[in-house]
């Protein structure tokens, strides 16, 4: 039989033979030697080894250690799936916790010519969450019996020298349950934080213009199809996008967007029904149309420059105040309209330095921004997803900023000059579902000029019910 010269054959035990591919020869031998300090072996030929006094278990363990990461993950997911299947078929629960390992493979989507080609990635997620199937639970009925949880992940990129590895923690919600879980689609949205082990460095990592800092915002959006559904286990196939960027707090900041495929196995600690609850939410929800007012004070920061730079500039503050009034038709959703003021320290300092040359207004006026906004909040327990969009009534510095760093065309300039947006999370001291008369909240948001990140801010707010 012909044996390729680069392939290693190992004889051990009684007539047992193992072949090792070239890519894992050195790693396999290091692992074997680490487990067997007194290992005796000799070469019969360049590609044949005979090992004495070594067990089959050690060979198998060392071989598994040397398999590719992707293959090992598939093996582990398969073992989890087989174990979960064997634990099915017990009485169902309406509020069941679950653990869900999830394997993702995909590719970074370029956002400029400087992104490397063939930038594949692989991720391992661990989702820990809860099914909300209780027909007596108002939150479950309002969101059509969702899943909520926290996703922990580790990602390795093919361009490891640019991005290193990333780690994320993302709270999420899964919506869109059908009348049956089997062969149904649902949708997952999450917002949290990510950390990259390698990011832009002017000396050692100049090519990485996507990630400018270690700590970043993380966003994920997925669609899942349920392949297998049992009382204690679900097998899901998904497709979606992952995004990380730092909200203009450290430049450059083009962000990293990835398109991925997913295979997930969900193990439910308690059995669940194949049919989620379908009781109408109207009979469970609190009073309709509560009205409220809120004040918010925020402190943000960013670097002065466009998406690409200049880099390594100082970070300076953006101060904000806002007042809003709104209506909560149910205790899990709010609509609001308001007015906000911002003061940009970077703009003020530039106006001071350039007064009489490029700047014809007072520094305070140049640093000021006034805008009106509409907003919506989706609340789950103490946490809410807060989304705002508005119209700038006054922001004179943006034209100067565009001339300095962006040089955008008239349409894009108008959109970014006129349309501010905010997207983030709030944490309320008292659960809003209890309809408290007064409440406090802490918040973190990414603030943008239309779609381009402007700054990240953190806020303290106070809200009270007026009816």
C-alpha positions in Angstrom: 0.0 0.0 0.0 1.3 3.5 -0.9 1.8 5.8 2.0 2.4 9.5 1.3 5.9 10.5 2.6 4.7 13.4 4.7 2.1 11.4 6.6 3.2 9.9 9.9 2.3 6.3 10.9 2.5 5.3 14.5 2.5 1.7 15.7 1.6 1.0 19.3 0.1 -1.7 21.5 -0.5 -5.0 19.7 -0.7 -4.3 15.9 -2.5 -1.0 16.5 -1.8 1.8 14.0 -2.6 5.5 13.8 -1.9 7.9 10.9 -1.3 11.6 11.7 -1.6 14.3 9.0 1.4 16.6 8.5 -0.3 19.7 10.1 -0.6 18.0 13.5 2.7 16.0 13.7 4.6 18.3 16.0 1.6 19.1 18.2 0.8 15.4 18.6 4.3 14.5 19.6 4.5 17.3 22.2 1.3 16.1 23.7 2.4 12.5 23.8 5.8 13.4 25.4 4.1 15.6 28.0 1.9 12.6 29.1 4.7 10.0 29.0 8.0 11.3 30.4 9.7 8.0 29.9 8.4 7.3 26.4 10.5 5.0 24.3 10.1 5.1 20.5 12.2 4.5 17.4 11.9 5.3 13.7 11.7 2.4 11.3 11.5 4.9 8.4 11.2 8.7 8.1 7.5 8.5 8.4 7.0 5.5 10.7 7.3 5.4 14.5 7.1 2.4 16.8 6.1 3.3 20.4 6.5 0.9 23.3 4.7 1.0 26.7 1.9 3.4 25.7 -1.8 2.9 26.1 -4.6 3.3 23.6 -6.3 5.7 25.9 -3.3 8.1 25.9 -3.1 7.9 22.1 -6.8 8.7 21.7 -6.7 11.6 24.2 -3.6 13.1 22.5 -5.2 12.7 19.1 -8.3 14.5 20.2 -6.2 17.3 21.6 -4.6 17.8 18.2 -7.8 17.9 16.2 -8.9 21.2 14.7 -10.9 23.5 17.0 -13.9 23.4 14.7 -14.0 19.6 14.6 -13.7 19.4 18.4 -16.6 21.8 18.8 -18.8 19.7 16.5 -17.9 16.6 18.5 -18.8 18.3 21.8 -22.1 19.7 20.4 -23.0 16.2 19.1 -22.3 14.8 22.6 -24.5 17.4 24.2 -27.3 16.7 21.7 -27.2 13.0 22.3 -27.2 13.5 26.1 -30.2 15.9 25.9 -32.2 13.6 23.7 -31.9 10.9 26.4 -33.3 13.2 29.1 -36.5 14.2 27.3 -40.2 13.2 28.0 -41.1 14.4 31.5 -43.9 16.9 32.6 -43.7 20.3 31.0 -43.0 23.7 32.8 -44.3 27.1 31.9 -41.1 29.0 32.9 -38.0 26.9 32.1 -34.4 27.8 32.2 -32.1 26.6 29.5 -28.4 26.3 28.5 -27.6 26.6 24.8 -24.1 25.9 23.3 -23.9 27.4 19.9 -21.3 27.1 17.1 -20.9 29.8 14.5 -18.8 30.1 11.4 -18.7 33.1 9.1 -16.8 35.9 7.5 -16.0 39.5 8.2 -17.9 41.8 5.8 -15.5 44.4 4.4 -16.4 48.1 5.2 -13.5 49.5 3.1 -10.7 48.6 0.8 -8.3 48.2 3.7 -10.2 45.1 5.1 -8.3 41.9 4.5 -9.8 39.3 2.1 -10.8 35.7 3.1 -11.2 36.8 6.7 -13.1 33.8 8.1 -14.0 33.4 11.8 -15.4 30.8 14.1 -17.2 31.4 17.4 -18.4 29.4 20.3 -21.4 30.9 22.2 -23.0 29.8 25.5 -26.5 31.2 25.9 -28.1 31.0 29.3 -31.7 32.0 29.4 -35.4 31.4 30.2 -38.6 30.5 28.3 -41.5 32.7 29.2 -44.5 30.4 28.5 -46.7 31.2 31.5 -50.1 32.3 30.2 -50.6 34.1 33.5 -47.5 36.2 33.0 -48.2 39.6 31.5 -44.7 40.1 30.1 -44.8 36.7 28.4 -48.2 37.4 26.8 -47.2 40.9 25.7 -44.1 39.7 23.9 -45.8 36.6 22.5 -44.0 34.2 24.9 -40.4 35.1 24.2 -37.0 33.8 25.4 -34.6 36.1 27.3 -31.1 35.5 28.3 -27.4 36.4 28.2 -25.0 35.2 25.5 -21.3 34.6 26.3 -18.9 34.0 23.4 -15.4 33.6 22.2 -14.4 34.3 18.6 -11.2 33.5 16.7 -10.4 35.2 13.4 -8.4 33.9 10.5 -6.6 37.3 10.5 -5.5 36.6 14.1 -2.5 39.0 13.8 -5.0 41.9 13.2 -8.0 41.1 15.5 -6.7 38.5 17.9 -9.7 37.0 19.7 -12.9 38.6 20.9 -15.1 37.9 23.9 -18.6 39.2 24.3 -21.4 39.4 26.9 -24.8 40.3 25.3 -28.2 40.3 26.9 -30.8 39.3 24.3 -34.5 38.5 23.6 -35.9 36.0 21.1 -39.2 36.9 19.6 -41.6 35.6 17.0 -42.8 32.3 18.4 -45.3 30.6 16.1 -48.3 28.4 17.1 -45.9 25.5 17.2 -42.2 25.4 18.1 -41.4 22.7 15.6 -40.2 23.9 12.2 -40.8 27.6 13.1 -38.8 30.8 12.7 -37.9 33.2 15.5 -35.8 36.3 15.7 -33.0 37.3 18.2 -31.8 40.8 19.1 -29.0 41.5 21.6 -26.9 44.5 22.7 -23.9 44.3 25.0 -20.1 44.6 25.2 -17.2 42.9 23.5 -13.4 42.9 24.1 -10.8 42.4 21.5 -7.3 41.2 22.4 -5.8 43.0 19.4 -6.8 46.4 18.0 -5.3 49.4 16.1 -1.9 50.4 17.1 0.1 53.1 15.2 3.3 51.1 15.6 2.4 47.4 15.6 -1.1 47.1 14.1 -1.7 49.9 11.6 -3.8 47.7 9.2 -6.6 47.1 11.7 -8.8 50.2 11.2 -12.0 48.3 12.1 -11.4 48.1 15.8 -9.8 51.0 17.5 -10.0 49.9 21.1 -10.1 46.8 23.3 -13.6 47.5 24.8 -16.5 47.9 22.3 -20.2 47.8 21.9 -21.5 44.5 20.6 -24.8 43.9 18.7 -26.3 40.7 17.2 -29.3 40.0 15.1 -30.3 36.5 14.1 -33.1 34.4 12.5 -33.4 30.8 13.7 -35.2 27.7 12.3 -36.1 24.9 14.7 -35.0 21.7 13.2 -35.8 19.4 16.2 -38.0 20.2 19.1 -38.5 17.9 22.2 -39.5 18.7 25.7 -35.9 19.1 26.9 -34.0 19.8 23.8 -34.1 21.9 20.7 -31.8 21.8 17.7 -31.7 25.2 15.8 -30.1 26.4 12.6 -29.5 30.2 12.4 -28.2 32.9 10.2 -27.3 36.4 11.3 -24.9 39.3 11.8 -22.5 40.3 14.5 -21.2 43.9 15.0 -18.6 45.4 17.2 -17.5 49.1 17.4 -16.5 51.5 20.1 -19.0 54.4 19.5 -16.3 56.8 18.3 -14.5 56.8 21.7 -11.2 55.8 20.1 -10.2 56.2 16.5 -10.1 54.6 13.9 -13.6 53.1 14.3 -15.0 51.6 11.1 -16.4 48.6 13.1 -16.3 44.9 12.5 -19.4 43.4 10.8 -19.7 39.6 10.3 -22.2 37.4 8.5 -22.4 34.0 10.2 -24.2 30.6 10.1 -25.1 29.0 13.4 -25.9 25.6 14.9 -27.3 25.6 18.4 -28.4 22.9 20.8 -30.7 24.1 23.6 -31.1 22.0 26.7 -34.0 22.9 29.0 -33.5 22.3 32.7 -37.3 21.6 32.9 -39.4 20.2 30.0 -41.3 22.7 27.9 -44.4 22.4 25.8 -44.2 22.1 22.0 -46.9 24.8 21.8 -46.1 28.1 23.6 -49.0 29.8 25.5 -51.5 31.7 23.4 -53.7 33.5 25.9 -54.5 37.1 24.9 -52.3 39.8 26.6 -55.2 42.2 27.1 -56.6 40.5 30.2 -53.2 40.4 31.9 -51.9 43.9 31.3 -52.2 46.9 33.6 -54.1 50.1 33.0 -54.0 51.6 29.5 -52.4 54.9 28.6 -50.3 56.0 31.6 -48.6 59.4 31.0 -45.2 60.4 32.3 -42.4 62.9 32.3 -38.6 62.3 32.5 -35.4 64.2 32.9 -32.0 62.9 31.9 -28.4 64.2 32.5 -25.6 62.5 30.5 -21.9 62.5 30.3 -20.3 61.2 27.1 -16.8 61.2 25.5 -15.2 60.8 22.1 -12.1 61.7 20.1 -12.1 64.6 17.7 -11.9 63.3 14.1 -13.6 61.3 11.4 -14.1 57.6 11.3 -10.5 57.0 10.1 -8.8 59.5 12.4 -6.7 61.4 13.3 -5.7 58.7 15.8 -4.3 58.9 19.4 -6.1 62.2 20.0 -7.4 63.3 23.5 -10.8 62.2 24.7 -13.1 65.0 25.7 -16.6 65.3 27.2 -20.0 65.7 25.7 -22.5 66.9 28.2 -26.2 66.5 27.7 -29.6 67.3 29.2 -33.0 66.3 28.0 -36.7 66.5 29.0 -39.4 64.3 27.6 -43.1 63.6 28.0 -44.8 60.4 26.9 -47.3 57.7 27.1 -47.1 54.1 28.2 -50.0 52.2 26.6 -48.9 49.1 28.5 -46.3 48.5 31.3 -43.8 47.0 28.8 -43.6 49.8 26.2 -43.2 53.6 26.2 -43.5 56.3 23.6 -42.0 59.7 24.2 -41.3 63.1 22.6 -38.7 65.5 23.9 -36.1 68.2 23.6 -32.4 67.8 24.3 -29.3 70.0 24.6 -25.6 68.9 24.2 -22.3 70.7 24.8 -19.3 69.4 22.9 -16.0 70.2 24.7 -13.9 69.4 21.6 -16.0 71.8 19.5 -15.6 74.5 22.2 -11.8 74.2 22.3 -11.5 74.3 18.5 -13.7 77.4 18.4 -11.5 79.1 21.0 -8.3 78.3 19.1 -9.7 79.3 15.7 -11.8 82.2 16.7 -11.6 85.0 14.1 -10.3 82.7 11.4 -12.5 79.6 10.6 -15.1 80.4 13.3 -17.4 83.4 13.3 -19.7 82.4 16.2 -19.0 82.4 19.9 -17.3 79.2 21.2 -20.4 78.4 23.3 -22.7 78.6 20.3 -20.4 76.5 18.2 -20.2 73.8 20.9 -24.0 73.7 21.4 -26.5 71.3 19.8 -30.3 71.4 20.3 -32.6 68.7 18.9 -36.1 67.4 19.2 -36.7 63.7 19.3 -39.1 60.8 19.3 -38.4 57.6 21.2 -39.6 54.2 22.1 -38.7 51.8 24.9 -39.2 48.1 25.2 -39.0 46.9 28.8 -38.2 43.5 30.3 -38.0 43.6 34.0 -35.7 46.3 35.2 -34.0 46.6 31.8 -35.2 48.4 28.7 -34.0 48.8 25.1 -34.2 52.5 24.4 -34.3 53.9 20.8 -34.4 57.6 19.8 -34.4 59.5 16.6 -34.7 63.2 16.1 -34.1 66.4 14.1 -31.3 68.9 14.9 -32.7 72.3 15.5 -29.3 73.8 16.0 -25.8 72.3 15.4 -23.6 74.9 13.7 -20.3 73.1 14.1 -21.1 70.1 12.0 -20.4 71.9 8.7 -16.9 72.8 10.0 -16.4 69.2 11.2 -17.4 67.8 7.8 -15.0 70.2 6.0 -12.2 69.1 8.3 -12.6 65.4 8.4 -15.4 63.9 6.3 -15.8 65.8 3.0 -19.2 64.1 2.4 -21.5 64.8 -0.5 -24.5 67.0 -0.1 -27.1 64.3 0.6 -25.0 62.4 3.2 -24.0 65.7 4.8 -27.6 66.8 5.1 -28.6 63.4 6.7 -25.8 63.4 9.2 -26.1 67.0 10.0 -29.9 66.9 10.6 -30.8 63.5 12.0 -29.3 62.4 15.3 -30.0 58.9 16.7 -29.5 57.1 20.0 -29.5 53.4 20.8 -28.8 51.8 24.2 -29.9 50.2 27.4 -31.5 51.5 30.6 -31.7 49.9 34.0 -34.5 51.1 36.3 -34.3 51.0 40.1 -37.9 49.8 40.3 -39.4 47.4 37.8 -41.5 49.5 35.5 -44.1 46.7 35.2 -45.1 47.7 38.7 -46.1 51.1 37.4 -44.3 53.1 40.1 -45.2 56.8 40.6 -41.5 57.7 40.5 -38.4 55.9 39.3 -34.7 56.4 38.7 -32.6 54.9 35.9 -29.0 54.5 34.7 -28.4 54.2 31.0 -25.6 53.6 28.4 -26.1 54.7 24.7 -24.3 55.0 21.4 -25.1 58.4 19.9 -24.9 58.8 16.1 -25.2 61.3 13.3 -27.7 59.4 11.3 -25.7 56.1 10.9 -22.2 57.4 11.9 -21.1 57.0 15.5 -20.7 60.3 17.3 -20.0 59.5 21.0 -20.8 57.1 23.8 -22.5 58.4 26.9 -23.8 57.3 30.3 -26.9 58.9 31.9 -28.7 59.3 35.1 -32.5 59.9 34.8 -35.6 60.5 36.8 -39.1 59.7 35.6 -42.5 60.2 37.2 -46.1 59.4 36.4 -48.5 62.3 35.8 -51.6 60.2 35.3 
